[in-house]
Amino acid sequence: MRPQKIKLNKYKDSRGYLLELLPKKLRKKFIYSIITKSKKKVIRGIHYDQKMKEEKLVYVVKGKILDVCVDISKFDNIKKKVFYNKLNEGEAIFIPKKFAHGYACLGKENILIYFLSKVYDHKTNKGIKWSDKSLKIKWKIKNPIISKKDKKLPTLFSN
């Protein structure tokens, strides 16, 4: 399985619309949710759960992002594959187990909702440096804004 954009059911009428954020067809159980707000040129990530059992559904409430997922299922086999998805307001992506995740904020203001299959645990939360040369990620942002924590993340093969 690989990361995939999810089509959400939207029901419109004269008042506005109703949008199903967790589609029935996904058949996943999410137990934790967070909202992030970021300005343009922010890069968040690349994060993953050490046990590699976390699944995510990420929904863009406002703005647009370049979503980046890295297949980390076989560190020892040097198997790495990077998946890119541009997401606009109202779009969502499902990220399966065994993927590290990050994104670049392209809109002036970017608000995302995360639905997660497990509660955040700082002990098992890991990451890969956003600028890891072995991944050759094309973020399409010059002079990005990176958190102190993310700047200190190790490269893929120093994890």
Buried (B, 14 or more C-beta within 10 A) or exposed (E): EEBBEBEBEEEEEEEEEEEEBBBEEBEBEBEEEEEBEBEBBBBBBBBBBEEBEBBBBBBBBBBBBBBBBBBBBEEEEEEBEBBBBEBEBEBBBBBBBBBBBBBBBBBEEBBBBBBBBBEEEEEBEBBBBBBBEEBEBEBEBEEBBBEEEBEEBEEBEEB
